[in-house]
Amino acid sequence: MAETKFDERHLPDASDYAAVVERFIPGRQAIFAIVEASLLEILTEGPAKILVVGAGGGEEILRLGAENPLWSFVGVDTSEPMVEMARRRIAGTPLAARATVHSTAIDKLEDNGFDAATCILTAHFVPDDGSKLGFLSAIHGRLKPGAPLTIVDGVEGNGEAQTELLRRIWTRHAIRNGVAKDAAETNARNFKNVAVVSVEREEELLRAAGFTDIVPIFRGLAIKGWLAFA
Ligand SMILES: C[S@@+](CC[C@H](N)C(=O)[O-])C[C@H]1O[C@@H](n2cnc3c(N)ncnc32)[C@H](O)[C@@H]1O
């Protein structure tokens, strides 16, 4: 399994989390705006129970919950420091009453019947050795039939030269957002260690997990997002 370094020593303070991460990820504001608009378009206006896979940090719960008081959230994440950060950021907000974050893998979550799921910048940590298919299948199995999943992941470029160019643009983009050069270069280099797959392979895995009607909804450098239905 690819190592995911979400070690407390390297995490920003809970109060800085959103601002710090936004400097690195191209189009991060747009990702959340598009995910929210997608769910608003598909979900009925009543209450909805939303599964957040990779909920560490708490960002999607805070953003999606802010203006949708009838949405409740169950988050899962395998990193205890990231779960703790999510809990700290959610505590004391109106979301505290309708969000729970579990420190667990998705296949161990004893809950199902979700109206929707999100999986943002998380599935790309799961290696394509059967684990990524198992991970996506575990999400599928917890959704109501026809329920939407919004998934956003790093993807491979079309060949090594394109991947390398995207990496250099990624670094420059972060520097222009105020990230120190070393930190930007390290972040771009770390992307090599993430278990990204090609766009075609990600879509194949989504279909193999049972998802249908896969619609691309976002692309920013090496980050791509889809809407898919259980
Ligand atoms: C880059 S962070 C993104 C967090 C959040 N979705 C966001 O966009 O702010 C990736 C998260 O995925 C979690 N993660 C990695 N592998 C996971 C897995 N197999 N199951 C659940 N969470 C996982 C990490 O612990 C981390 O919190």
The ligand as a Gaussian input file, in Angstrom:
#p B3LYP/6-31G(d) Opt

LIG

0 1
 C       -5.156000      14.999000       0.581000
 S       -6.141000      14.523000       1.945000
 C       -7.713000      15.134000       1.422000
 C       -8.656000      15.317000       2.574000
 C       -9.989000      15.952000       2.171000
 N      -10.757000      15.059000       1.311000
 C       -9.761000      17.290000       1.507000
 O       -9.902000      17.386000       0.278000
 O       -9.406000      18.240000       2.226000
 C       -6.313000      12.772000       1.704000
 C       -7.003000      12.067000       2.844000
 O       -7.236000      10.720000       2.459000
 C       -7.026000       9.894000       3.597000
 N       -6.817000       8.521000       3.132000
 C       -5.764000       8.001000       2.466000
 N       -5.984000       6.706000       2.186000
 C       -7.227000       6.411000       2.677000
 C       -8.033000       5.250000       2.694000
 N       -7.622000       4.103000       2.160000
 N       -9.251000       5.308000       3.287000
 C       -9.694000       6.467000       3.835000
 N       -8.971000       7.609000       3.858000
 C       -7.757000       7.570000       3.290000
 C       -5.833000      10.530000       4.264000
 O       -5.696000      10.111000       5.591000
 C       -6.167000      12.009000       4.119000
 O       -6.917000      12.493000       5.202000

